């Protein structure tokens, strides 16, 4: 395999744990040092929408001046700056508001009804405000993925229009509008809704978009429909792909499993190297995605700070076309670690302490390692109780006191680490994230587990 030749975009998903501006401004110069060539930023409700959309933004959303500072910081590092705005699916950030619930497909705020008369105008307004807030945009990502419930409302069903045609009914007029108004902007669009399209069905999109094929599995060799890249290559001048450095390991993940993301990037390099040259030469870039929550109604998954070592390692893999011990050592040095072991902290050791490193958010990375250790020991406590300390054991008095003692010890290890996090993390996390994120993360990730741990301990006393 050879090094990745195209653009390398780092993705910021702001629908969860949106970083404070100062944190982002510290990160941007480092992204260039780590090998990135651009930023893909998904604002969602962190964008200062106005007029009919003024109810959408969070109270602490970025200002227009903040956005100008972000774009200028990226320009200073020669990083391509690409906003992403959802235009069909994943529109909960708008459709969750009562004002717009009439535009939903059925009663699910995940996507807009393509046949509703006001749908296109709403999406146009989203796009207009995003484009006008940025200077000299070269690219705009319009989402377009995972429209799971397309064609399910009464209007769409009574129209007798196929789902592919419904998708085109909404997207093609939007694409025509954007390209007419801003002809110099190249439009990126997720691939999944057009993945099965024939060459003939893809043709209406050919003059408007550059598809971005996303795949976050360990092994993507058989992930995509047969001949999809061949069909895309025959229709589109440029094709993009998307990998994952965090946010693809489950909606409740906290610590980033490096093995998964390393495998994903190596698999992407292998897939690209196996493409015919006529298709491979059209691969323009890769977006290294980092999802913060699965949708607006899900809890937070991995924080950006917790995913930074994974991001730097994945960028190094793309830069070198492989992963070696020497590359891991270089990444560890870049992050301020004294050993590659710090990239993958051992959370199964009850006495483990974790190195902080010296990158933005490094201290928070170590606290998440402590959280993962606490989760491991809570899981071991549950294992112990399910095997040796059930209600049946309590009823029959068939109990080994050593099992009670071991379960208490396991639970104590978890509670000690959770208490340590609760006591010390506040100042650290508040430097990086807004109070809403701080409260959610602490309550869901820490306090809820402390409550469960205390309940387990109380239950254990019933066995004495």
N, C-alpha and C positions, 0 to 999 in steps of 0.2 A: 504494500500500500504506500501511496505517496501523500505528501502533505496536502491539506485542503487549499485550493488555489483562489477561491472566491472571497467575497466579503464575509466577515464574521461578526454578526450582530448579537449584542447582549440584550436580552429581553427583561423589561421591568413590568411586572403585572401589579398595577396599583389598586386593584379591587380588594386587596387585602394587605395589611401591614405596609401601607404607603410610607416610604421613608421621608424624614424631614429633608428639606432642601439642602441644608448644610452637609448632611450625610452623602447625598447624591453628588454634590459638588466636590467632595473629597474623593469619591469613587471614580469620577469620570477620567481624571488624568491617569489613574492606575489601570483603567480598562485598556487604554492604549499600551501601557507598559506590559500588560499581561497578554497582549496579542489581538485584542478586539479591533475592529475597523469601524464599528457603528453601534448605534443604540436603537432598539425597537421599544417604544414606550407606550404602554396601554393605559391611558389615563382613567377611563371609566368615570367614576364620580369624583375624581380628584381634579377634573378640569373645570374651570370657572364658566360653565355654560350660563347664558343669559336669556332674556326675553321669555319665550314660552317654556324654555328649558331651565329656568332659574331655580326650580325646586330640585333639580337633579344633583348638584354638587354637595359634597359634605361641607359643613361649616368651616372646616380648616383646609379646604382645597387649595391647590396652588393658585397664585394670582397670575395674571398675564405677565407681570414683571418677572415672577419666578420662572415661568416658561421661557421667557427671553434669556434669562441668565443660564438656564439649562442648555438651551440651544447654543448660546455663545460659548459656554464651556466646552461643549462637544466640538464646535467649530475650531476652537483654539487647539484642540488635540487632533484635528483633521478626522473626526469621527462623523460618519454619516448619521443623521438624526431622522428617525422615521416614526411618526405617530401611528398608532393603531386605533381605529374607531370601529366598533361593532355596528353592523348595518342590517342584520337579519336575525341570526341566532345570538345567544348570550347577551340579550338586551335587558336583563333584569334591572340593571342600574337605572334604566328609564321606565320600563314597564311595571316595575314594582310599585310605582306611585299611582295613586287612585286617579289622578288626572289623565293618565295614559292607559288605564286598564282596558278601555274599549278597543285598543289597537292590538291586543294580545291575540295570538292564535289559541283558540279555546280560552280557558281561564288560567293558562299557564304563562307566567311572565317571561319565560325563557326566550320566546321569539315573537316577532311581529307577524300579523296576518298579511300576506302579500297582496290580497285583493281588497284590503280596506283602503278607501279613497284617500285617507289622510296619512297612510303609512309612508309613502314615498317622500312626501313633503317633510315629515318628521325626520327621516333619515338624512335628507338633503340639508336640513338645518344643523344636524349633528356634524356633518362633514364640513359645511361652510364655516362653522365657528372654529373647528379644529384647524382647517387650512389657513384661515385668516389670522390665527394667533401665532403662526410661524412664518419665518422669512425664508424665501427661496427654497421651498421644499422640493427635493428631487424625487422622493418616494412618499406614498401614503399606503398604509395597509388597511384594507376595508373589511377584515374579518371574513364573514360569510360562512363560517363553519358550523357544524353540529346543529343544524336546524332540525332537531329531533322530531318535533311534532308538526312538521309542515303538512298541510292538507288535511288537518284533523277537525277544523272548525266547520260549522254548518255551511257557511258561505263557500268555502273551498270545496267541500264535498259535493254541494249542489251544482258547482260549476262544471263537474266532470272533467276537470283539467288534471293531467298527470302531475305527479310530484316534481319531476324534472322540469316540466313546463312551468309550474308554479314558481319554481326557483328562478328560472329565467325571466318570468314575468316581472319579478321584483328587481332582480339584479341588473339586467341589461339596461333598462331605462336609467337606473342610478349610474351605471358606468358611463353611459352616453352623456349624461348630464355633467359628470365630473370631468371627463376628458374634453368636453366642449368648453367648459369654463376654465379649466386649468390644463391645457394640452401638454404642457411640459412635465407634468407630474406622472411618474410611472406608478401604476397601481398593483399592489401585491394582494393576493387573496388566498386563503387556505384552500387546500386541494380537495377535501373529503367529499364535498357535495357534488363534485364533478368527476370524481375518481373513476366511475364506471362509464362515463360518457364515451360514445364513439367519436371518431374524428369529426364526423358530420355534426354531432351535437356540440362539440367543443368549438367549432368554427365561429359561432356568434361572439365568443369571448376573445377571439384571437387578437383583435386590434385594441383590446382594452386592458388586459391583465397579464401579470406574470404570476403563475400559480406557485404556491409554497406548500410543498408536501411535508407534512409533519408525521413523525413516528418516534415514539418514546420507549418502545420495548427494548429489552436487552438485545434481542436478535430481530432485526427488521427485514431479513432476507426474503421472507415470504409474507410480509405484512401488507404490502400494497397489491391492488388488483393486477392480474396478469396483463403485461404489456402496457401498464399505465404510463411509465416513463417514455416508452416508445411513442405512444399516442401523443403525449404532451410535447415530445420533441418534434413531432411532425407539424404541430399546430402553433406552438409558442416559440418566440425568439429567445426567451430567457425563462429559466426554471430555478426556483429556490427550494431549499429544504429546511427542516427544523428539527433540532434535537432537544435534549432536556438536560439541565444541570441541577434542577430541583423541581419539586412539585408534581412528580409523576409516580410517587410511591404510595399513594393513598391519601385520602382527605384529612387524616389525622396524623400524618407523619410530622416529626419534629427534627430528627437528626437525619442528615442526608446520607444515604447508602452509596458510597463511592463506587462500589463494584458495579452497581446497576448503571450508573451514568457513564462510567468508563466503557462498559460493554456496549452501551447505546452508541457512543461516538465511534468506537472501533468498528461497529457494525455499519454505521453510515459510511465510513471511509471505504469499507469493503464493497458495499453496494455501489457506490459511485465509481470505484475503480473497475467494477464489472460491467458498467454501462458501455454500449458502443460509443466510439469517439464522437460520432455525430450528435449523440445525446449528451454525453459527458461534457462537451465543450459549452453546452448551454447552461450548465449549473453556475448561476451567478453568485450565490452566497448561501450562508446557513444562518438561521436564527437559533441561538442557544437559549431555549426558553426556560423561564423560572417562575412557575405558577405559585401564587400566594394563597389562593383558595379555589376550590373547584367551581363554585358559583357564588352568587351573593348571599345565598342562604346556607352555605357550608361554613364550617369552622376554619380557622387558619391552619394551613400546613406549614412547611418549612419557611422560616424567616430568611431574608436575603443574607444576613450576616452568617447564619448557619450554613448557607450554601456557598459562601465565597471560596473556600478551599476546593470544592467540587468544580466551580466555575473556572478557576485558574488551571486546575488539572485538565479539564476538558479543552480549554483553549490551547494548552500545551500539546495535547494529543493531536488537535487539528493542525497546529503549527509544524509538528514533526512527523505526522503520519503514523505514529506508533506510540507505545508507552514502554519505557525502560526504567530500570532502577535509577539511572542517571537523571532522567527527566523528572521522576518523583522527587529526587533530592534537590534538584533545581527549584521546583515548585515550593517545596518546604522552605528553602532559603528565601524565596521571594516573599513568603508569608510570615517570615520571622520565626519559624519553628527550628528547633535544634535537631529534630529528627523526623524522618518520614512517618514514624509511628504516630506523631501528633496529627497527621492528616486523617488517620483512622483510629481514634482513641479507643482503648479497650474498656468497654463499659461493663464487662462481666467481673471485674476485679472490685471487691468491696472497698478496698483501700486506695483505689486509683484516684490520682489528681491529674488535672488536665492543663496542658500548656496553653497559654493565651495567644501567642503569636503577636504580630505588630501590624495588622491590617485594619482598616476601619471596620468596627464591629467584632474585633478579635475576642474581646472579653465576653461578649454575648455568645460567641461560638463555644467558649469553654463552659458557660452555664448550660447551654443546650446539651453538651456532653454529660454534665451532671444529671440533667433531666432524663436523658436516655438511660443512664445507669439506674436511676430511681425506678424507671418503668420496668427495667429488666428484673430488679429485685422484687417489685410488686408482682410481676408475672410469676416469678419463682415461688413467691408466697402462695399465690393462688394454686399453683401446681402442687405444692406441699399439702395444702388443705383439701384439695379435691381427691388426693390420693390416700391421705392418712387421717384427715380430720373432718369427716363429713358428719351429718346429723346421725347417720347410722352408728358411727363410732361413738358419738356422744350418748346415744340411747343405750348401746350395749356395753359401754365403759371399756371397750376393747381399744385402749389408747396407750401408746408408748409416749411417756413424758418427754423423751428426747425429741420426738417429732414436734411437740408443742414448742419446746425451747428453740428448735431450729427455725420454725415458722416465725416466731417472735423476732429472732435475730435477723432473718431476711427482711421482715417488715420494718424493723428498726433502721436497717441500712438505708432503705428507701426513704423513710420519713426524715432521717438525718439529712440526706441530700436535698430533699424537697424543702426542708426548713432553711438550709443553707442558701438555696436559690431565693426563697421568699425574702430572706433578710438582706441579701446583698445585691440583687439584680436590679432593683428599682432605678437607681441613679444611672446605671449603664444603659438600660433599655430606653429610658426617657430621653437620652441624648440622641437616639436614632429614630424613634417612632413617636407618634402622637398619642395622647393620653387614652383615646379610645382603643387603640391597638394594645397599649400597655395593660389596660384593665382586662380586655378579652383574653390576652395571652396568659396573664397571671391566673385568672379565674379558671379558664378551661384547662390549661396545661399544668398548673401547680396546685391551686387551691382545691380543685375537684379531686385530685389524686391524694392530697393530704386528708381530705374528708374520707375517701375510700380506705386509706391506710389506717386511719383511726378506727373506722368501723371494723376492719379486720382484726385489729388488736383487741377491741372490746369483745369481739366474737371468740377470740382465742382464750380469753379469761373464763368463758363458759365451759371450757374443757378441764379446768382445774378443780 
